[in-house]
Amino acid sequence: MDNLNGLPERVGGGPRLAAAALDQLVSTLLVLLCASQDWGWERAVSQMPGAEELLELYAPLETALQEGGLTGGMLGLFGASAMMAFFYPVVEALTGASPGKWVLGLVIASADQADGSLGLYLRRALVKYIRPVMASLALWSGVGLLAQLSGPAGLVVAGGTLFLLAPHKQALHDKLAGTAVYRRSELSV
C-alpha cells in the first residue's frame, strides 16, 4: 500500500521485468516441449510460402535438432513458437495477467485501481501487442501499409516501457489503455 493515501501502489519495472523473464522462460520450455512432440507442427508450417527456403537455411541444424529429440526439427520449432507467441498474449488479454504475472502475484487493473474487465484487458493487449496486431490486419486485409507501419508502432510501444521509470509507473501501453499493474493482494481483483 502507498503510505500517503492508503491506495494500492502501482508495480514498477523490477517486478514486471521479473514477470517478463519468467514468461520467457516458461514459454521457451513450453515451445521445446511442444516441438519435441510429433503434433504435426512441421506439416502445418511446411505449407507456408517460403518453408523450403527456410529449411535450406537451417539445414545444418535440422539433423542435430532431430537427433536431440525435436522430431519436427526446425519446422516443429517454428510451429510451436508461433503457437506460443499467440497463446501468451491471449492469456493476458483474457485474464489480466500473464503466467509470469500470475505466479508473482501481479495483476492488470484500471489506472484508478478499479477491477479489470475483459474489455480493459483486450484494449491493453491491442496496444501492447500492436506490432503483431497490425501485421495480422495487414495479412487479412491485404493493406501492405499496415505491415510497414507495424514495426515503427511496435518500436514506439517497446520504447514506451521506459515510462515505468516515471513516478506513475505505467508503460506507454498502460497509459494509452488506462491500465496499471498492481499486486493482486492489494486489490480486490
N, C-alpha and C positions, 0 to 999 in steps of 0.2 A: 504494500500500500504506500501511496505517496504521503509522506508525513505532513505536508502542508494543508491538504484539503480532504484527506480521508478517501480519495478516489483511487481506484487501481492505477498503478503506474504502467505505462507502456513499456514493452520489452524492446531493448535496443539491439545493436548489431551483434554483440557477442553471443547471446543465446540463439539468435536467429541464424548466425553463421554455423553454430554447432548443430542446429537442426538441419541445415542445408547439407552439412558434411555427413551427418547420419543418413539423410535421404540418399545422398550419392553412394554411400557405402552399401546400404540396403538394396538400392536399385541395381548396382553393379553385381551384387551377389545373386539377385533375382534374375538378371539377364544371363549370367553364367549358368544358373540352374536351368532356366528355360531353354537356353541354347544347347545344353547338354542332353536334353530330351529330344526324341525324334517326333516332334509335334507338327512337322510339315512346314516349318519356317522357311526352309530353303525352297520348297515348291512355290510358296507364295511370293517370295522375293524374286525368284528366278523368272517370274512372269513380267516383272517390271522392266521398262526400257532401260538399257544400259547395263543390265545384270551381267552379260557376257564380258563386257569391258572391265567391270568391277572384279569379276573372278580372275581375269587375266592379270590385273594389277596386283591382286593379293595371292596369286598362285603359289609363291614360295611359302606363304603361311598356311595355306589350305591343308596340306598334308600334316603339318605339325599340329594344327588345331584338331583335326580328326583323330590323330593318334593320341592326343591329350584328352579325348573324351567328348569334344564338341562335335557330335555326329553330323550336324548340318554344316559344319565348317563356317566360313565367313558369311554365307547367306543366312545360316541359322542365327549367327551372332547379330547380323543386321536386323533380321526379323524380330528377334527378341528385344533388341534395343529400341526399335520403333514402337513395339507394343508397350514397353515400359515408359517411353517418352510420352505416350498418350495416357497411360494409366495414372501416373503421378499427378499431373495437373488436374485430371478429372476427380481424383480422390479429394484433393484440396478444394476444388470448386464445389463439390457436393457436401463436404463435411466441415469445412472451416479449419482444417488442419492437415498438413501433410503427415505422413507416418512419423517423420523426424520431429515435427512439432508436437504431435500427439504423445510420443514417448517422453519428450522433455516437458510435457505439461503446458504447452503453449497453444493458444487458440486465436483465431481471427475474429474480431468483433467490430462493431461500429466505432468510429473515431471518438464518439461521445460515450463510450463504454456500454452501449445498448447491446443486447444479444445479437449475434449474427443471424442472418437468414439466408436461405438458398439464393435469393436474388442478389444479396450483398456479396456472397461468396463468388457467384458467377460473374458479377461486374468486376470484382477484383481480379479474377482469373483471366478475363478477357484483356484487361490492361497488362497484367503481369506477364502473360504469355502472348503478347501482341505479335511477336515475330511469327510463331507457327500459326496463329490465328489468321494473320494477313496472308501468309503463304498458302494456307489451305483455301482461303477465299479466292485467291488468285487461281489456284488449280481448278476449283469448282466452277468459277465464273468465267475463266478464260481471260481475265483482265490482268495482263502481264505487269502493269504498273504497280499493282498491289504487291507482287512478288519483289519488285525492285525497291519498293518503299519499306518492305518488312525488315530488311537489315538495319537501315538507319533508325527505324522506330524501335527495334529491339535494343539497339545500342543506347538510345536515349533512356529507355526504361532500365537497362542494366546499370548505366551510369547513375541513374536516379537512386540506386541503393545507397549511395554516399549520403543521401539525406538522413539516413539512420544516425549519422553522427550529430545531427542538429538536436536541439532540446526537445523538439516534438517527437522524435524517434519514429518517424514514418518515412518509409521509402517512397519514391515518386508514385509507384503503383498504388500504395496505400493512400497517399494524398489525393490522387485522381479518383479513386474508388470510394473515398470516405471511410476507410478502414484503419485499423491499427492492430497490433499483436499484443496480447496480454498473457499473463499466467492464468491458466484455467482456474486455479484455486482461488484467485482474487475476483473472479467474475461468477455470475450465476448462470453460466452457459452450460 
